[in-house]
Structures are given as structure tokens and as C-alpha cells.
């Protein structure tokens, strides 16, 4: 089954969640202006982004969904692993190129 046709009873279809043709165009424009993964950049790496992520999960809030201030460009591996782990744990995971924790609330940063 293709991703565009995948249906999750609790989440609804991609289109039902707001990821329609308007989103496809907005996503493409955002990635054109922000082509690199922000998580990779924090770690000192250069990786092309392929996902526009909502920094704060919108959970159906249309205003939050369409606020480009709430968007960030990520590579798919970071979107599917690090970002999901952060959302479940409530903390930023990883460190920068100097080995310092990325989460400003980490004990080493206080």
C-alpha cells in the first residue's frame, strides 16, 4: 500500500490530517528555501532535508499546522527517529559537533 493511501483509524488519512495538495506545494517551497536538515546541521553535518516537520505537533490545530514558524526541515531518518523520540520523552536528543548536549535543559547546560 502506498503512503498516500495508508489509513490509520485513529489518525485518519493524510488528506484528513491536512496534508493535501496545498501542503505539498507549501512543503516544496519550504524545502527549496531550507534544503538542509537542522538536526544534522546542529551536529556539524550537511544532509539534505526531505521532510517539513512541525516543531510543536499541531494535533489538528489548523493555525499551528500552517504556521511556517512552527516548521523545520529534517532528513527522513531524523524525522522518523530522533524527532519521534523527543516528542515521546519531552527532551531534545543528541549533541553538537563539540559533544555538548543539544537540549538547553540538559544538566550540563545549566
N, CA, C and O atoms as a GROMACS GRO file, in nm:
protein
  440
    1UNK      N    1   0.085  -0.118   0.000
    1UNK     CA    2   0.000   0.000   0.000
    1UNK      C    3   0.090   0.124   0.000
    1UNK      O    4   0.188   0.128   0.074
    2UNK      N    5   0.059   0.222  -0.079
    2UNK     CA    6   0.140   0.342  -0.085
    2UNK      C    7   0.113   0.432   0.034
    2UNK      O    8   0.007   0.426   0.096
    3UNK      N    9   0.211   0.516   0.066
    3UNK     CA   10   0.199   0.606   0.180
    3UNK      C   11   0.078   0.698   0.166
    3UNK      O   12   0.008   0.722   0.264
    4UNK      N   13   0.053   0.749   0.046
    4UNK     CA   14  -0.057   0.843   0.028
    4UNK      C   15  -0.194   0.779   0.051
    4UNK      O   16  -0.292   0.849   0.076
    5UNK      N   17  -0.201   0.647   0.042
    5UNK     CA   18  -0.329   0.579   0.060
    5UNK      C   19  -0.339   0.509   0.195
    5UNK      O   20  -0.443   0.450   0.227
    6UNK      N   21  -0.234   0.515   0.273
    6UNK     CA   22  -0.235   0.449   0.403
    6UNK      C   23  -0.340   0.515   0.492
    6UNK      O   24  -0.356   0.637   0.493
    7UNK      N   25  -0.410   0.431   0.567
    7UNK     CA   26  -0.515   0.482   0.654
    7UNK      C   27  -0.496   0.427   0.794
    7UNK      O   28  -0.483   0.306   0.812
    8UNK      N   29  -0.494   0.514   0.890
    8UNK     CA   30  -0.485   0.477   1.030
    8UNK      C   31  -0.616   0.521   1.093
    8UNK      O   32  -0.649   0.640   1.091
    9UNK      N   33  -0.690   0.428   1.149
    9UNK     CA   34  -0.824   0.460   1.202
    9UNK      C   35  -0.820   0.574   1.303
    9UNK      O   36  -0.913   0.655   1.307
   10UNK      N   37  -0.717   0.582   1.383
   10UNK     CA   38  -0.709   0.688   1.484
   10UNK      C   39  -0.663   0.820   1.426
   10UNK      O   40  -0.710   0.925   1.468
   11UNK      N   41  -0.572   0.817   1.330
   11UNK     CA   42  -0.517   0.940   1.274
   11UNK      C   43  -0.591   0.988   1.151
   11UNK      O   44  -0.589   1.108   1.122
   12UNK      N   45  -0.655   0.900   1.079
   12UNK     CA   46  -0.720   0.938   0.954
   12UNK      C   47  -0.622   0.934   0.839
   12UNK      O   48  -0.504   0.903   0.856
   13UNK      N   49  -0.672   0.966   0.721
   13UNK     CA   50  -0.584   0.967   0.604
   13UNK      C   51  -0.495   1.089   0.608
   13UNK      O   52  -0.516   1.182   0.686
   14UNK      N   53  -0.395   1.088   0.522
   14UNK     CA   54  -0.303   1.200   0.508
   14UNK      C   55  -0.381   1.328   0.477
   14UNK      O   56  -0.355   1.432   0.536
   15UNK      N   57  -0.475   1.320   0.386
   15UNK     CA   58  -0.556   1.436   0.347
   15UNK      C   59  -0.645   1.482   0.462
   15UNK      O   60  -0.659   1.602   0.485
   16UNK      N   61  -0.703   1.388   0.534
   16UNK     CA   62  -0.786   1.424   0.650
   16UNK      C   63  -0.706   1.496   0.758
   16UNK      O   64  -0.761   1.577   0.833
   17UNK      N   65  -0.576   1.468   0.765
   17UNK     CA   66  -0.489   1.534   0.863
   17UNK      C   67  -0.434   1.667   0.812
   17UNK      O   68  -0.358   1.734   0.882
   18UNK      N   69  -0.472   1.708   0.689
   18UNK     CA   70  -0.430   1.837   0.636
   18UNK      C   71  -0.320   1.832   0.532
   18UNK      O   72  -0.284   1.934   0.475
   19UNK      N   73  -0.266   1.714   0.507
   19UNK     CA   74  -0.156   1.701   0.412
   19UNK      C   75  -0.210   1.681   0.270
   19UNK      O   76  -0.196   1.574   0.211
   20UNK      N   77  -0.273   1.786   0.218
   20UNK     CA   78  -0.335   1.783   0.087
   20UNK      C   79  -0.244   1.849  -0.016
   20UNK      O   80  -0.126   1.872   0.011
   21UNK      N   81  -0.298   1.880  -0.134
   21UNK     CA   82  -0.216   1.941  -0.239
   21UNK      C   83  -0.161   2.077  -0.198
   21UNK      O   84  -0.051   2.114  -0.238
   22UNK      N   85  -0.237   2.152  -0.119
   22UNK     CA   86  -0.188   2.280  -0.069
   22UNK      C   87  -0.062   2.259   0.016
   22UNK      O   88   0.034   2.335   0.006
   23UNK      N   89  -0.062   2.154   0.100
   23UNK     CA   90   0.054   2.122   0.182
   23UNK      C   91   0.172   2.079   0.094
   23UNK      O   92   0.286   2.118   0.119
   24UNK      N   93   0.145   2.000  -0.008
   24UNK     CA   94   0.252   1.953  -0.098
   24UNK      C   95   0.326   2.073  -0.157
   24UNK      O   96   0.449   2.073  -0.164
   25UNK      N   97   0.252   2.174  -0.199
   25UNK     CA   98   0.313   2.295  -0.255
   25UNK      C   99   0.389   2.374  -0.149
   25UNK      O  100   0.501   2.420  -0.174
   26UNK      N  101   0.330   2.391  -0.030
   26UNK     CA  102   0.395   2.464   0.078
   26UNK      C  103   0.523   2.393   0.123
   26UNK      O  104   0.624   2.457   0.149
   27UNK      N  105   0.517   2.261   0.131
   27UNK     CA  106   0.633   2.180   0.169
   27UNK      C  107   0.746   2.198   0.069
   27UNK      O  108   0.861   2.217   0.108
   28UNK      N  109   0.714   2.191  -0.059
   28UNK     CA  110   0.816   2.206  -0.163
   28UNK      C  111   0.881   2.344  -0.157
   28UNK      O  112   1.003   2.356  -0.170
   29UNK      N  113   0.801   2.447  -0.137
   29UNK     CA  114   0.855   2.583  -0.128
   29UNK      C  115   0.944   2.598  -0.005
   29UNK      O  116   1.049   2.661  -0.011
   30UNK      N  117   0.902   2.538   0.107
   30UNK     CA  118   0.981   2.549   0.230
   30UNK      C  119   1.115   2.477   0.213
   30UNK      O  120   1.220   2.530   0.251
   31UNK      N  121   1.112   2.356   0.157
   31UNK     CA  122   1.236   2.281   0.137
   31UNK      C  123   1.329   2.350   0.038
   31UNK      O  124   1.451   2.336   0.049
   32UNK      N  125   1.273   2.424  -0.059
   32UNK     CA  126   1.357   2.498  -0.153
   32UNK      C  127   1.434   2.608  -0.081
   32UNK      O  128   1.548   2.639  -0.117
   33UNK      N  129   1.372   2.668   0.021
   33UNK     CA  130   1.436   2.774   0.098
   33UNK      C  131   1.521   2.720   0.213
   33UNK      O  132   1.614   2.787   0.259
   34UNK      N  133   1.489   2.600   0.260
   34UNK     CA  134   1.558   2.538   0.374
   34UNK      C  135   1.598   2.396   0.336
   34UNK      O  136   1.535   2.300   0.382
   35UNK      N  137   1.700   2.380   0.253
   35UNK     CA  138   1.730   2.248   0.196
   35UNK      C  139   1.805   2.152   0.288
   35UNK      O  140   1.820   2.034   0.253
   36UNK      N  141   1.853   2.198   0.404
   36UNK     CA  142   1.934   2.111   0.489
   36UNK      C  143   1.864   2.074   0.618
   36UNK      O  144   1.787   2.152   0.674
   37UNK      N  145   1.891   1.953   0.665
   37UNK     CA  146   1.835   1.903   0.790
   37UNK      C  147   1.892   1.983   0.907
   37UNK      O  148   2.014   1.990   0.924
   38UNK      N  149   1.804   2.042   0.988
   38UNK     CA  150   1.851   2.123   1.101
   38UNK      C  151   1.917   2.036   1.208
   38UNK      O  152   2.008   2.083   1.276
   39UNK      N  153   1.873   1.913   1.227
   39UNK     CA  154   1.936   1.826   1.326
   39UNK      C  155   2.078   1.790   1.284
   39UNK      O  156   2.170   1.791   1.366
   40UNK      N  157   2.097   1.759   1.157
   40UNK     CA  158   2.231   1.727   1.108
   40UNK      C  159   2.322   1.850   1.120
   40UNK      O  160   2.438   1.838   1.158
   41UNK      N  161   2.268   1.967   1.087
   41UNK     CA  162   2.347   2.090   1.098
   41UNK      C  163   2.393   2.111   1.243
   41UNK      O  164   2.508   2.150   1.265
   42UNK      N  165   2.306   2.088   1.340
   42UNK     CA  166   2.343   2.104   1.482
   42UNK      C  167   2.459   2.013   1.519
   42UNK      O  168   2.541   2.047   1.606
   43UNK      N  169   2.466   1.898   1.454
   43UNK     CA  170   2.573   1.802   1.483
   43UNK      C  171   2.695   1.824   1.394
   43UNK      O  172   2.790   1.746   1.400
   44UNK      N  173   2.694   1.929   1.312
   44UNK     CA  174   2.808   1.961   1.227
   44UNK      C  175   2.812   1.884   1.097
   44UNK      O  176   2.917   1.877   1.032
   45UNK      N  177   2.698   1.826   1.057
   45UNK     CA  178   2.692   1.752   0.931
   45UNK      C  179   2.603   1.826   0.831
   45UNK      O  180   2.518   1.906   0.870
   46UNK      N  181   2.625   1.799   0.704
   46UNK     CA  182   2.544   1.858   0.598
   46UNK      C  183   2.466   1.745   0.531
   46UNK      O  184   2.524   1.657   0.467
   47UNK      N  185   2.333   1.750   0.547
   47UNK     CA  186   2.246   1.646   0.491
   47UNK      C  187   2.123   1.713   0.431
   47UNK      O  188   2.064   1.803   0.492
   48UNK      N  189   2.084   1.670   0.314
   48UNK     CA  190   1.964   1.724   0.250
   48UNK      C  191   1.841   1.688   0.331
   48UNK      O  192   1.827   1.575   0.379
   49UNK      N  193   1.752   1.783   0.345
   49UNK     CA  194   1.624   1.760   0.413
   49UNK      C  195   1.522   1.711   0.312
   49UNK      O  196   1.526   1.748   0.195
   50UNK      N  197   1.431   1.626   0.358
   50UNK     CA  198   1.324   1.578   0.271
   50UNK      C  199   1.187   1.586   0.338
   50UNK      O  200   1.085   1.555   0.276
   51UNK      N  201   1.186   1.628   0.465
   51UNK     CA  202   1.062   1.634   0.542
   51UNK      C  203   1.048   1.773   0.603
   51UNK      O  204   1.145   1.829   0.654
   52UNK      N  205   0.928   1.829   0.597
   52UNK     CA  206   0.899   1.951   0.672
   52UNK      C  207   0.823   1.906   0.796
   52UNK      O  208   0.710   1.857   0.788
   53UNK      N  209   0.887   1.924   0.909
   53UNK     CA  210   0.836   1.878   1.037
   53UNK      C  211   0.770   1.993   1.111
   53UNK      O  212   0.814   2.107   1.102
   54UNK      N  213   0.665   1.962   1.184
   54UNK     CA  214   0.603   2.059   1.275
   54UNK      C  215   0.678   2.051   1.408
   54UNK      O  216   0.673   1.948   1.475
   55UNK      N  217   0.746   2.157   1.446
   55UNK     CA  218   0.825   2.158   1.568
   55UNK      C  219   0.737   2.124   1.688
   55UNK      O  220   0.769   2.035   1.766
   56UNK      N  221   0.628   2.195   1.701
   56UNK     CA  222   0.527   2.164   1.802
   56UNK      C  223   0.418   2.087   1.729
   56UNK      O  224   0.357   2.141   1.636
   57UNK      N  225   0.390   1.963   1.769
   57UNK     CA  226   0.286   1.886   1.700
   57UNK      C  227   0.154   1.964   1.695
   57UNK      O  228   0.108   2.016   1.798
   58UNK      N  229   0.095   1.972   1.577
   58UNK     CA  230  -0.025   2.055   1.560
   58UNK      C  231  -0.151   1.989   1.615
   58UNK      O  232  -0.245   2.058   1.654
   59UNK      N  233  -0.155   1.857   1.617
   59UNK     CA  234  -0.269   1.781   1.671
   59UNK      C  235  -0.403   1.834   1.621
   59UNK      O  236  -0.500   1.842   1.697
   60UNK      N  237  -0.407   1.869   1.493
   60UNK     CA  238  -0.531   1.915   1.432
   60UNK      C  239  -0.554   2.065   1.438
   60UNK      O  240  -0.652   2.114   1.382
   61UNK      N  241  -0.469   2.140   1.506
   61UNK     CA  242  -0.481   2.285   1.516
   61UNK      C  243  -0.437   2.346   1.383
   61UNK      O  244  -0.318   2.348   1.352
   62UNK      N  245  -0.532   2.395   1.305
   62UNK     CA  246  -0.504   2.446   1.171
   62UNK      C  247  -0.408   2.564   1.172
   62UNK      O  248  -0.323   2.575   1.084
   63UNK      N  249  -0.419   2.652   1.270
   63UNK     CA  250  -0.329   2.767   1.279
   63UNK      C  251  -0.185   2.721   1.303
   63UNK      O  252  -0.092   2.771   1.239
   64UNK      N  253  -0.167   2.626   1.393
   64UNK     CA  254  -0.035   2.573   1.422
   64UNK      C  255   0.018   2.492   1.302
   64UNK      O  256   0.137   2.495   1.273
   65UNK      N  257  -0.071   2.422   1.235
   65UNK     CA  258  -0.033   2.344   1.117
   65UNK      C  259   0.027   2.433   1.009
   65UNK      O  260   0.130   2.398   0.951
   66UNK      N  261  -0.035   2.547   0.981
   66UNK     CA  262   0.007   2.633   0.870
   66UNK      C  263   0.107   2.741   0.910
   66UNK      O  264   0.152   2.817   0.824
   67UNK      N  265   0.145   2.750   1.036
   67UNK     CA  266   0.243   2.849   1.078
   67UNK      C  267   0.383   2.803   1.039
   67UNK      O  268   0.436   2.708   1.097
   68UNK      N  269   0.443   2.869   0.941
   68UNK     CA  270   0.577   2.830   0.898
   68UNK      C  271   0.682   2.854   1.007
   68UNK      O  272   0.792   2.800   0.999
   69UNK      N  273   0.648   2.933   1.108
   69UNK     CA  274   0.738   2.949   1.222
   69UNK      C  275   0.745   2.820   1.304
   69UNK      O  276   0.836   2.803   1.386
   70UNK      N  277   0.651   2.731   1.282
   70UNK     CA  278   0.646   2.603   1.352
   70UNK      C  279   0.700   2.489   1.264
   70UNK      O  280   0.682   2.372   1.297
   71UNK      N  281   0.766   2.522   1.156
   71UNK     CA  282   0.820   2.421   1.065
   71UNK      C  283   0.971   2.415   1.076
   71UNK      O  284   1.037   2.514   1.107
   72UNK      N  285   1.026   2.296   1.050
   72UNK     CA  286   1.170   2.280   1.037
   72UNK      C  287   1.197   2.172   0.934
   72UNK      O  288   1.120   2.077   0.918
   73UNK      N  289   1.308   2.187   0.864
   73UNK     CA  290   1.347   2.091   0.762
   73UNK      C  291   1.430   1.980   0.827
   73UNK      O  292   1.526   2.007   0.898
   74UNK      N  293   1.390   1.856   0.802
   74UNK     CA  294   1.462   1.741   0.857
   74UNK      C  295   1.487   1.637   0.748
   74UNK      O  296   1.413   1.629   0.650
   75UNK      N  297   1.592   1.557   0.768
   75UNK     CA  298   1.610   1.440   0.683
   75UNK      C  299   1.513   1.334   0.737
   75UNK      O  300   1.471   1.340   0.852
   76UNK      N  301   1.478   1.238   0.654
   76UNK     CA  302   1.380   1.137   0.696
   76UNK      C  303   1.429   1.057   0.816
   76UNK      O  304   1.349   1.032   0.907
   77UNK      N  305   1.556   1.014   0.821
   77UNK     CA  306   1.599   0.940   0.940
   77UNK      C  307   1.581   1.018   1.070
   77UNK      O  308   1.539   0.960   1.171
   78UNK      N  309   1.612   1.147   1.071
   78UNK     CA  310   1.592   1.225   1.193
   78UNK      C  311   1.444   1.243   1.224
   78UNK      O  312   1.404   1.235   1.340
   79UNK      N  313   1.364   1.265   1.123
   79UNK     CA  314   1.220   1.282   1.146
   79UNK      C  315   1.160   1.154   1.206
   79UNK      O  316   1.077   1.160   1.298
   80UNK      N  317   1.201   1.040   1.153
   80UNK     CA  318   1.141   0.914   1.194
   80UNK      C  319   1.200   0.855   1.322
   80UNK      O  320   1.142   0.763   1.379
   81UNK      N  321   1.315   0.907   1.367
   81UNK     CA  322   1.374   0.850   1.488
   81UNK      C  323   1.391   0.956   1.597
   81UNK      O  324   1.317   0.955   1.695
   82UNK      N  325   1.486   1.045   1.581
   82UNK     CA  326   1.518   1.143   1.685
   82UNK      C  327   1.398   1.229   1.721
   82UNK      O  328   1.369   1.248   1.839
   83UNK      N  329   1.329   1.282   1.621
   83UNK     CA  330   1.215   1.370   1.648
   83UNK      C  331   1.103   1.296   1.721
   83UNK      O  332   1.043   1.350   1.814
   84UNK      N  333   1.076   1.173   1.680
   84UNK     CA  334   0.971   1.094   1.745
   84UNK      C  335   1.011   1.064   1.890
   84UNK      O  336   0.926   1.069   1.980
   85UNK      N  337   1.138   1.033   1.913
   85UNK     CA  338   1.186   1.005   2.049
   85UNK      C  339   1.176   1.130   2.136
   85UNK      O  340   1.138   1.122   2.253
   86UNK      N  341   1.211   1.245   2.079
   86UNK     CA  342   1.200   1.371   2.154
   86UNK      C  343   1.055   1.398   2.196
   86UNK      O  344   1.029   1.436   2.310
   87UNK      N  345   0.964   1.377   2.104
   87UNK     CA  346   0.823   1.403   2.134
   87UNK      C  347   0.774   1.310   2.245
   87UNK      O  348   0.694   1.351   2.329
   88UNK      N  349   0.819   1.186   2.244
   88UNK     CA  350   0.772   1.093   2.347
   88UNK      C  351   0.842   1.118   2.481
   88UNK      O  352   0.781   1.097   2.586
   89UNK      N  353   0.968   1.163   2.480
   89UNK     CA  354   1.043   1.187   2.603
   89UNK      C  355   1.033   1.331   2.652
   89UNK      O  356   1.054   1.358   2.770
   90UNK      N  357   1.002   1.423   2.563
   90UNK     CA  358   0.994   1.564   2.601
   90UNK      C  359   1.128   1.631   2.615
   90UNK      O  360   1.139   1.733   2.683
   91UNK      N  361   1.232   1.575   2.552
   91UNK     CA  362   1.366   1.634   2.561
   91UNK      C  363   1.437   1.621   2.427
   91UNK      O  364   1.415   1.524   2.355
   92UNK      N  365   1.521   1.717   2.394
   92UNK     CA  366   1.599   1.715   2.273
   92UNK      C  367   1.713   1.614   2.290
   92UNK      O  368   1.783   1.616   2.391
   93UNK      N  369   1.731   1.528   2.192
   93UNK     CA  370   1.830   1.421   2.200
   93UNK      C  371   1.950   1.456   2.113
   93UNK      O  372   1.936   1.515   2.006
   94UNK      N  373   2.068   1.418   2.159
   94UNK     CA  374   2.188   1.432   2.079
   94UNK      C  375   2.280   1.542   2.129
   94UNK      O  376   2.252   1.611   2.227
   95UNK      N  377   2.392   1.555   2.057
   95UNK     CA  378   2.490   1.657   2.093
   95UNK      C  379   2.543   1.724   1.968
   95UNK      O  380   2.526   1.674   1.857
   96UNK      N  381   2.608   1.840   1.988
   96UNK     CA  382   2.663   1.913   1.874
   96UNK      C  383   2.800   1.857   1.838
   96UNK      O  384   2.845   1.759   1.898
   97UNK      N  385   2.867   1.919   1.742
   97UNK     CA  386   2.998   1.872   1.695
   97UNK      C  387   3.103   1.875   1.806
   97UNK      O  388   3.202   1.803   1.798
   98UNK      N  389   3.083   1.958   1.910
   98UNK     CA  390   3.177   1.966   2.023
   98UNK      C  391   3.142   1.871   2.136
   98UNK      O  392   3.211   1.867   2.238
   99UNK      N  393   3.034   1.794   2.121
   99UNK     CA  394   2.994   1.700   2.223
   99UNK      C  395   2.903   1.756   2.330
   99UNK      O  396   2.874   1.689   2.428
  100UNK      N  397   2.858   1.881   2.312
  100UNK     CA  398   2.769   1.943   2.410
  100UNK      C  399   2.625   1.902   2.381
  100UNK      O  400   2.584   1.897   2.265
  101UNK      N  401   2.547   1.873   2.485
  101UNK     CA  402   2.406   1.834   2.465
  101UNK      C  403   2.328   1.943   2.392
  101UNK      O  404   2.346   2.062   2.419
  102UNK      N  405   2.242   1.904   2.302
  102UNK     CA  406   2.159   1.998   2.227
  102UNK      C  407   2.046   2.055   2.310
  102UNK      O  408   2.004   2.169   2.289
  103UNK      N  409   1.996   1.978   2.406
  103UNK     CA  410   1.884   2.023   2.487
  103UNK      C  411   1.932   2.129   2.586
  103UNK      O  412   2.015   2.101   2.672
  104UNK      N  413   1.879   2.252   2.575
  104UNK     CA  414   1.922   2.357   2.667
  104UNK      C  415   1.887   2.327   2.812
  104UNK      O  416   1.944   2.386   2.904
  105UNK      N  417   1.793   2.233   2.834
  105UNK     CA  418   1.754   2.196   2.971
  105UNK      C  419   1.840   2.083   3.029
  105UNK      O  420   1.822   2.044   3.144
  106UNK      N  421   1.934   2.031   2.949
  106UNK     CA  422   2.021   1.925   2.996
  106UNK      C  423   2.107   1.976   3.112
  106UNK      O  424   2.148   2.092   3.112
  107UNK      N  425   2.134   1.890   3.209
  107UNK     CA  426   2.209   1.931   3.328
  107UNK      C  427   2.344   1.994   3.296
  107UNK      O  428   2.390   2.082   3.369
  108UNK      N  429   2.409   1.952   3.188
  108UNK     CA  430   2.538   2.009   3.152
  108UNK      C  431   2.526   2.152   3.105
  108UNK      O  432   2.625   2.226   3.106
  109UNK      N  433   2.407   2.192   3.063
  109UNK     CA  434   2.387   2.328   3.011
  109UNK      C  435   2.331   2.423   3.116
  109UNK      O  436   2.308   2.541   3.087
  110UNK      N  437   2.311   2.375   3.235
  110UNK     CA  438   2.252   2.462   3.339
  110UNK      C  439   2.360   2.518   3.427
  110UNK      O  440   2.332   2.594   3.520
   0.00000   0.00000   0.00000
